[in-house]
Structures are given as C-alpha cells and as structure tokens.
Amino acid sequence: MQCAISGEAPQQPVVSRKSGNVFERRLIETYISENGTDPVNGEELSIDDLLDLKQPRSVKPRPPTLTSIPALLSTFQNEWDAVILETYQLKQQLAETRQELSTALYYNDSAQRVIARLQKERDEARDALSRVTVNGSNGAANGDAMQVDGQGLSASVLEKIDETQQRLSATRRKRPVPEGWATGDAVASYEVKDNIDSQFTGAKSLAVDSTGDFFLCGDSDGAVGVYDLKNGAFTTRSNLGAGAVLDGAWANDKIAVATSSGAVVIAVEGSAQAKFHQHAGAANAIAVHPCGDIVASVGVDKSYVLYDLHASTVLTQIFSDSELTTVTFHPDGHLIAAGAADGSIKLYDVKTSQLAHTFPAASPSAISAISFSENGTWLASAHQNQSSAIVWDLRKLTQLVSLEVGTAITGLTWDYTGQFLAACGLGGVVVSQYEKKGKSWSEPLRRAVKAVDVQWGAQAKSLVALTDEGAVSVLA
C-alpha cells in the first residue's frame, strides 16, 4: 500500500470512505484540517470518514545507497537540485502569468476607453440630430426641432390613427368583391399590352395611387416620373436632387420617396415640398399610413421614422436591432411591419411604437418585399435571392403557406380583394390566386417579364411591371 499523498508506504494507513484511497493518517488529518475535502476527488471529508487499516509491523530497511556519509551527501545534493529546478519553473510560470494578466488588463482598459468614446460620439450625434430642422419648399426652416429616439405621438396624431382604424376596420368584415372586378379567368388571359421605355436607369420600385391609374417610379440618378396608365405616357419628370431613389409611395396627391443619401423627400407635381434628413445612412423604403398624412421610412441605421406631412415634422424615430430593408402599414393603420436584413419581420404598434411581434427568419437573407392583404389578416413576404413567397396569418401569428414562384422575388403586391397575390423577379411575373371556397391556391398567370417591381391597376384589370431596364410593361 502507498499513501495517495506522499507516494510512500504509510506507517498508520487509513482509507477514505469518499474516494477509497489509502493515506498516511498524519498527512490526511493535516489536509482535512486545512481544506475539509478529499484530496483525490474534492468531496467533503471529515476525520470520522477515515477507517483504520491493519497491517503487520515491519522494519523498513534503509536503502543501500544511504549507508555512508558520502552517499547521504549525494542524495541531499540531488534533492536540493530538484527543489531549485522546481522553484525556477514556478518563478518562470509566475512571470508568464503576470505578463498575460497585464496584457488582458491593458486590452480591457482599451476596450472601455473605446466604448466610452463611442457612447460620447453617439450622444453628440443624437444631440446634433435633435437640433436639425426640416426645410420647406420655400427654403426656410420650420423652426421646430426634430424629435428622435422614441418620442411619444401627439394627441391629435393618436386621434387620427384611432379614427382611421375604426373607419376602415368597420368596412372590412364580409365585404363583397366589388362589381366588375377581374376574375381568375380574366387574369389568366393577361398579355403584355404596352412596353414604354421610361429612360430611367437603375429603377427599383413602382408605386400606384389610390385610383390605380398613376404609377410612380424613380431611378439611380434621383429622377422621378409619373406614368399615366390611361394615356400610356409619363405625365411628369423631375430630379429631386437627393440621391438615388430607392423607394416611393403616394400620399394622396403628393409623392414621397426614400433616397440613398438618407433623405426623405415630399413632392407635388415634381417639385420638392419638404426634405427630411433623419436617417444616418440610406433610407431603404417608405410607406404611407392609410390616413394619408403620416409617412414611415426605414433605413440602414436600424430605425424607422414617422413623419407628419401636414405639419412637415418628424413624429418619432424608433431603433431596432437590425438594419431595416422594407416597410408597410396594416390596412387599418394600427400596425407597421418592417422587414429586416437578418430575415425577420417586426410588427410595431403605431401608437405606442412598441414591438408587438417578430416573425422569425425563414431564411438568413434580408427581406426583399412585404405586403399586407386588404383583408387585414395576411402578410406576404419574400427574401432576397429566394423564390418562395411566404404568407403569414396575423391571427395565429404562424406561417400560412409558402408559394413557389420560380424566380428570386423582388416585388410583392396584393389586389384590393385579397384573392390575387402578384410576385415578380428577373424570371417573370407570377400571380397566385386564393379560392375561399376550397381554401386552395392556384396560379392563373405566369409571364416572362423581367420585372423588379409590380403593381395592380384599377379593379385588377391590369398589371404594371417595372423592368430591370427601366421600362414599364402593362399586362392586360
């Protein structure tokens, strides 16, 4: 038997109940008094847990090498050399540990200094933004400072949102399909009727007004134009001088565009009426509230901003945890949906600016298009470089169906009745139809039109597509 501590034969052997190892009594008692644990497995150990072992008494002979003074001196020298070597190694390890600790403390101090500097710069930037004013069409400042970082909405704005929601939601239940609306058979027969060259390079988006007859598009040079569907020609062309147009929307008789410079421009008949510079970076997308007086934009700075067009002021700015790429309002106006670069979709309460729900990312790529169905219960979305359109059920907050389009989707739009979902990409334009009786989906239309965006015309009797070459194609 050998002691588990000294490695020598014990004079008074005891065994531990916890580990079953044999120890010299004086050594294990000393260890227990200092640590209170078993030296082998670390469990709690007391003297009562030690059992004496009986062994015959025997005289241990001295090693033959220790029978003379020279041999003893040699042994002592070897032991001394071993102790000195171990001491040197311990000192070397201590020096290395101190150096590593010093380096870690230096990195920690540097990181804290960088964080403090960034926080100071952030606070200074926010303070500077809060002092920026919005210029009107006459070039004079409004005099009202912008509101940033989650400012609450005014009572008049909240009243307008509530009134709009009550008015629109009351007409939605059991609403019949309007007389003269396009049928699935009619949509299936659509062909390219007109193909008008807009002479817009790098055009990305298309927006339709409430009548379904006027379509807004812009290009990478900052120019915007309005296409008249009835006359088959562009009525206005102008350059807003705020950078490449990334998205556009109609606000009653006004147009609102988001630009690569971060500016949101409000224009009437091609003339800029107000410019907002709230985003730190590009403004990726824009949407108009159903009341027509509130506009929302999202940008690379991970925020969405609400604007009051009537007063030409910024209402609030809400920051998220990811870059926002798309935005749209619920048909009732009480929710706002923002697609993120991480593939998730965030639903916010417009009045409180609180995050109501997050639809998880069905793909790690950014959201390229989102659209609420007019029935108020469905939301369609698509990811960049993905060919499936996902329809979410807002009542159950789950995925309803995934529709395969066959091309990377760049644009999505529902018709007014909520039975036709049009999707487009460089592979063509596809329409999916939902049949309420059979609760099934079909595909009445697929046309080889290389489109970057698509919108429904009046009564869904036409589809207007913006091609990758800047031309406007009308399917009817």
KADAHU-V865849 format. One record per pair of residues at least 12 apart in sequence whose ideal C-beta (glycine too) atoms are under 8 Angstrom apart, sorted by sequence separation. I is the first residue (numbers start at 1). J is the second residue. If there is no record, write none. Layout:
I_J ; I_J
This chain:
1_13 ; 10_22 ; 12_24 ; 13_25 ; 16_28 ; 133_145 ; 134_146 ; 205_217 ; 214_226 ; 215_227 ; 224_236 ; 225_237 ; 245_257 ; 246_258 ; 254_266 ; 255_267 ; 263_275 ; 264_276 ; 285_297 ; 286_298 ; 294_306 ; 295_307 ; 305_317 ; 326_338 ; 327_339 ; 335_347 ; 336_348 ; 346_358 ; 347_359 ; 369_381 ; 370_382 ; 379_391 ; 380_392 ; 390_402 ; 391_403 ; 411_423 ; 420_432 ; 421_433 ; 431_443 ; 453_465 ; 454_466 ; 462_474 ; 463_475 ; 10_23 ; 11_24 ; 12_25 ; 32_45 ; 132_145 ; 133_146 ; 205_218 ; 214_227 ; 224_237 ; 225_238 ; 245_258 ; 246_259 ; 254_267 ; 255_268 ; 263_276 ; 285_298 ; 294_307 ; 304_317 ; 305_318 ; 326_339 ; 335_348 ; 345_358 ; 369_382 ; 378_391 ; 379_392 ; 389_402 ; 390_403 ; 411_424 ; 420_433 ; 421_434 ; 430_443 ; 431_444 ; 453_466 ; 462_475 ; 463_476 ; 10_24 ; 12_26 ; 14_28 ; 32_46 ; 131_145 ; 132_146 ; 203_217 ; 204_218 ; 214_228 ; 215_229 ; 223_237 ; 224_238 ; 245_259 ; 246_260 ; 254_268 ; 263_277 ; 264_278 ; 283_297 ; 284_298 ; 294_308 ; 295_309 ; 303_317 ; 304_318 ; 324_338 ; 325_339 ; 335_349 ; 336_350 ; 344_358 ; 345_359 ; 367_381 ; 368_382 ; 378_392 ; 388_402 ; 389_403 ; 409_423 ; 410_424 ; 411_425 ; 419_433 ; 431_445 ; 451_465 ; 452_466 ; 462_476 ; 10_25 ; 32_47 ; 130_145 ; 131_146 ; 203_218 ; 213_228 ; 214_229 ; 223_238 ; 224_239 ; 242_257 ; 244_259 ; 251_266 ; 253_268 ; 262_277 ; 264_279 ; 283_298 ; 284_299 ; 293_308 ; 294_309 ; 303_318 ; 324_339 ; 325_340 ; 334_349 ; 335_350 ; 344_359 ; 367_382 ; 368_383 ; 378_393 ; 379_394 ; 388_403 ; 409_424 ; 410_425 ; 419_434 ; 430_445 ; 431_446 ; 451_466 ; 452_467 ; 461_476 ; 8_24 ; 130_146 ; 203_219 ; 213_229 ; 223_239 ; 224_240 ; 243_259 ; 244_260 ; 262_278 ; 283_299 ; 284_300 ; 293_309 ; 303_319 ; 304_320 ; 324_340 ; 325_341 ; 334_350 ; 344_360 ; 367_383 ; 368_384 ; 377_393 ; 378_394 ; 388_404 ; 389_405 ; 409_425 ; 410_426 ; 418_434 ; 419_435 ; 429_445 ; 430_446 ; 449_465 ; 451_467 ; 452_468 ; 4_21 ; 21_38 ; 129_146 ; 130_147 ; 200_217 ; 202_219 ; 203_220 ; 212_229 ; 213_230 ; 222_239 ; 223_240 ; 240_257 ; 242_259 ; 243_260 ; 262_279 ; 282_299 ; 292_309 ; 293_310 ; 302_319 ; 303_320 ; 323_340 ; 324_341 ; 333_350 ; 334_351 ; 344_361 ; 366_383 ; 367_384 ; 377_394 ; 387_404 ; 388_405 ; 407_424 ; 408_425 ; 419_436 ; 429_446 ; 450_467 ; 451_468 ; 457_474 ; 4_22 ; 5_23 ; 6_24 ; 29_47 ; 130_148 ; 200_218 ; 201_219 ; 202_220 ; 221_239 ; 222_240 ; 243_261 ; 262_280 ; 279_297 ; 281_299 ; 282_300 ; 301_319 ; 302_320 ; 320_338 ; 322_340 ; 323_341 ; 343_361 ; 365_383 ; 366_384 ; 368_386 ; 376_394 ; 377_395 ; 387_405 ; 403_421 ; 405_423 ; 407_425 ; 408_426 ; 428_446 ; 429_447 ; 445_463 ; 449_467 ; 450_468 ; 3_22 ; 4_23 ; 5_24 ; 19_38 ; 21_40 ; 129_148 ; 198_217 ; 200_219 ; 201_220 ; 202_221 ; 222_241 ; 240_259 ; 242_261 ; 243_262 ; 254_273 ; 262_281 ; 264_283 ; 278_297 ; 280_299 ; 281_300 ; 302_321 ; 322_341 ; 342_361 ; 343_362 ; 365_384 ; 387_406 ; 407_426 ; 408_427 ; 428_447 ; 450_469 ; 457_476 ; 2_22 ; 3_23 ; 18_38 ; 201_221 ; 222_242 ; 243_263 ; 262_282 ; 263_283 ; 279_299 ; 281_301 ; 302_322 ; 304_324 ; 320_340 ; 322_342 ; 343_363 ; 359_379 ; 363_383 ; 365_385 ; 387_407 ; 389_409 ; 403_423 ; 405_425 ; 407_427 ; 428_448 ; 429_449 ; 1_22 ; 3_24 ; 6_27 ; 19_40 ; 29_50 ; 198_219 ; 214_235 ; 222_243 ; 224_245 ; 242_263 ; 261_282 ; 262_283 ; 276_297 ; 279_300 ; 280_301 ; 294_315 ; 302_323 ; 303_324 ; 329_350 ; 335_356 ; 343_364 ; 362_383 ; 365_386 ; 387_408 ; 388_409 ; 406_427 ; 407_428 ; 427_448 ; 428_449 ; 5_27 ; 16_38 ; 19_41 ; 28_50 ; 126_148 ; 222_244 ; 223_245 ; 260_282 ; 264_286 ; 279_301 ; 301_323 ; 302_324 ; 322_344 ; 324_346 ; 342_364 ; 343_365 ; 345_367 ; 359_381 ; 378_400 ; 386_408 ; 387_409 ; 405_427 ; 406_428 ; 428_450 ; 429_451 ; 451_473 ; 5_28 ; 18_41 ; 126_149 ; 200_223 ; 221_244 ; 222_245 ; 242_265 ; 259_282 ; 260_283 ; 300_323 ; 304_327 ; 343_366 ; 344_367 ; 363_386 ; 385_408 ; 386_409 ; 389_412 ; 407_430 ; 427_450 ; 428_451 ; 3_27 ; 16_40 ; 19_43 ; 220_244 ; 224_248 ; 258_282 ; 259_283 ; 279_303 ; 299_323 ; 342_366 ; 343_367 ; 384_408 ; 406_430 ; 426_450 ; 449_473 ; 18_43 ; 25_50 ; 200_225 ; 219_244 ; 220_245 ; 240_265 ; 258_283 ; 299_324 ; 341_366 ; 345_370 ; 405_430 ; 424_449 ; 426_451 ; 429_454 ; 5_31 ; 18_44 ; 218_244 ; 219_245 ; 258_284 ; 279_305 ; 298_324 ; 320_346 ; 340_366 ; 341_367 ; 383_409 ; 425_451 ; 426_452 ; 449_475 ; 18_45 ; 23_50 ; 25_52 ; 198_225 ; 218_245 ; 240_267 ; 258_285 ; 278_305 ; 298_325 ; 339_366 ; 340_367 ; 382_409 ; 424_451 ; 258_286 ; 298_326 ; 339_367 ; 362_390 ; 382_410 ; 424_452 ; 447_475 ; 16_45 ; 198_227 ; 226_255 ; 238_267 ; 257_286 ; 266_295 ; 276_305 ; 298_327 ; 339_368 ; 403_432 ; 424_453 ; 218_248 ; 242_272 ; 256_286 ; 297_327 ; 318_348 ; 339_369 ; 382_412 ; 391_421 ; 424_454 ; 445_475 ; 18_49 ; 22_53 ; 196_227 ; 217_248 ; 224_255 ; 241_272 ; 264_295 ; 276_307 ; 296_327 ; 339_370 ; 381_412 ; 423_454 ; 17_49 ; 216_248 ; 238_270 ; 240_272 ; 256_288 ; 304_336 ; 380_412 ; 389_421 ; 422_454 ; 431_463 ; 16_49 ; 17_50 ; 216_249 ; 224_257 ; 236_269 ; 237_270 ; 238_271 ; 242_275 ; 264_297 ; 296_329 ; 337_370 ; 359_392 ; 422_455 ; 5_39 ; 16_50 ; 17_51 ; 216_250 ; 236_270 ; 304_338 ; 345_379 ; 380_414 ; 389_423 ; 422_456 ; 429_463 ; 4_39 ; 15_50 ; 274_309 ; 318_353 ; 320_355 ; 337_372 ; 4_40 ; 14_50 ; 15_51 ; 196_232 ; 198_234 ; 214_250 ; 246_282 ; 247_283 ; 278_314 ; 345_381 ; 378_414 ; 420_456 ; 429_465 ; 14_51 ; 196_233 ; 222_259 ; 246_283 ; 247_284 ; 249_286 ; 251_288 ; 262_299 ; 316_353 ; 362_399 ; 14_52 ; 15_53 ; 194_232 ; 196_234 ; 246_284 ; 247_285 ; 248_286 ; 249_287 ; 250_288 ; 274_312 ; 276_314 ; 359_397 ; 387_425 ; 403_441 ; 13_52 ; 14_53 ; 216_255 ; 218_257 ; 246_285 ; 247_286 ; 249_288 ; 256_295 ; 258_297 ; 262_301 ; 273_312 ; 278_317 ; 284_323 ; 285_324 ; 290_329 ; 12_52 ; 13_53 ; 205_245 ; 207_247 ; 210_250 ; 252_292 ; 284_324 ; 285_325 ; 287_327 ; 289_329 ; 296_336 ; 298_338 ; 343_383 ; 357_397 ; 362_402 ; 369_409 ; 374_414 ; 378_418 ; 387_427 ; 401_441 ; 406_446 ; 411_451 ; 416_456 ; 420_460 ; 204_245 ; 205_246 ; 207_248 ; 209_250 ; 216_257 ; 251_292 ; 258_299 ; 264_305 ; 266_307 ; 284_325 ; 285_326 ; 286_327 ; 287_328 ; 288_329 ; 290_331 ; 325_366 ; 326_367 ; 331_372 ; 368_409 ; 369_410 ; 371_412 ; 373_414 ; 374_415 ; 380_421 ; 382_423 ; 410_451 ; 411_452 ; 413_454 ; 415_456 ; 422_463 ; 424_465 ; 13_55 ; 202_244 ; 203_245 ; 204_246 ; 205_247 ; 206_248 ; 207_249 ; 208_250 ; 210_252 ; 251_293 ; 284_326 ; 285_327 ; 287_329 ; 290_332 ; 291_333 ; 325_367 ; 326_368 ; 328_370 ; 330_372 ; 331_373 ; 337_379 ; 339_381 ; 368_410 ; 369_411 ; 370_412 ; 371_413 ; 372_414 ; 374_416 ; 410_452 ; 411_453 ; 413_455 ; 426_468 ; 204_247 ; 205_248 ; 207_250 ; 224_267 ; 264_307 ; 266_309 ; 290_333 ; 323_366 ; 325_368 ; 326_369 ; 327_370 ; 328_371 ; 329_372 ; 331_374 ; 369_412 ; 371_414 ; 374_417 ; 375_418 ; 389_432 ; 410_453 ; 411_454 ; 413_456 ; 417_460 ; 251_295 ; 289_333 ; 304_348 ; 306_350 ; 326_370 ; 328_372 ; 332_376 ; 374_418 ; 416_460 ; 331_376 ; 373_418 ; 415_460 ; 224_270 ; 249_295 ; 266_312 ; 330_376 ; 429_475 ; 345_392 ; 207_255 ; 373_421 ; 287_336 ; 371_421 ; 9_60 ; 1_53 ; 256_309 ; 1_55 ; 369_423 ; 254_309 ; 251_309 ; 289_350 ; 168_290 ; 164_289 ; 164_290 ; 164_291 ; 161_289 ; 163_291 ; 148_278 ; 161_291 ; 160_291 ; 146_278 ; 160_293 ; 161_294 ; 137_271 ; 160_294 ; 137_272 ; 137_273 ; 136_273 ; 137_274 ; 157_294 ; 136_274 ; 135_274 ; 134_274 ; 135_275 ; 134_275 ; 134_276 ; 134_277 ; 132_277 ; 132_278 ; 129_278 ; 129_280 ; 157_308 ; 153_306 ; 125_280 ; 157_315 ; 172_331 ; 172_332 ; 154_315 ; 153_315 ; 153_316 ; 168_331 ; 169_332 ; 151_315 ; 152_316 ; 168_332 ; 151_316 ; 168_333 ; 147_313 ; 148_314 ; 150_316 ; 151_317 ; 144_311 ; 146_313 ; 147_314 ; 150_317 ; 165_332 ; 146_314 ; 147_315 ; 148_316 ; 149_317 ; 150_318 ; 164_332 ; 165_333 ; 144_313 ; 147_316 ; 148_317 ; 150_319 ; 164_333 ; 165_334 ; 142_312 ; 147_317 ; 149_319 ; 142_313 ; 161_333 ; 161_334 ; 136_312 ; 134_312 ; 134_313 ; 134_314 ; 161_350 ; 162_351 ; 161_351 ; 158_351 ; 153_351 ; 153_353 ; 152_353 ; 172_374 ; 150_353 ; 172_375 ; 172_376 ; 206_411 ; 205_411 ; 169_376 ; 229_457 ; 229_458 ; 182_415 ; 187_420 ; 229_462 ; 181_416 ; 184_419 ; 229_464 ; 181_417 ; 184_420 ; 227_464 ; 178_416 ; 182_420 ; 178_417 ; 177_417 ; 215_455 ; 177_419 ; 232_474 ; 187_431 ; 212_456 ; 213_457 ; 212_457 ; 213_458 ; 227_472 ; 229_474 ; 187_433 ; 212_458 ; 205_452 ; 206_453 ; 208_455 ; 211_458 ; 212_459 ; 204_452 ; 205_453 ; 206_454 ; 207_455 ; 208_456 ; 184_433 ; 203_452 ; 204_453 ; 206_455 ; 208_457 ; 215_464 ; 217_466 ; 184_435 ; 219_470 ; 190_445 ; 192_447 ; 217_472 ; 188_444 ; 191_447 ; 208_464 ; 187_444 ; 188_445 ; 190_447 ; 192_449 ; 215_472 ; 184_442 ; 187_445 ; 206_464 ; 185_444 ; 206_465 ; 184_444 ; 206_466 ; 205_466 ; 204_466 ; 203_466 ; 206_472 ; 203_470 ; 198_466 ; 202_470 ; 193_462 ; 201_470 ; 200_470 ; 199_470 ; 190_462 ; 197_469 ; 198_470 ; 187_460 ; 190_463 ; 197_470 ; 198_471 ; 197_471 ; 198_472 ; 186_461 ; 196_471 ; 195_471 ; 196_472 ; 182_459 ; 195_472 ; 196_473 ; 181_459 ; 182_460 ; 194_472 ; 195_473 ; 196_474 ; 180_459 ; 181_460 ; 182_461 ; 194_473 ; 195_474 ; 194_474 ; 178_459 ; 192_473 ; 193_474 ; 192_474 ; 193_475 ; 192_475 ; 193_476 ; 191_475 ; 190_475 ; 191_476 ; 190_476
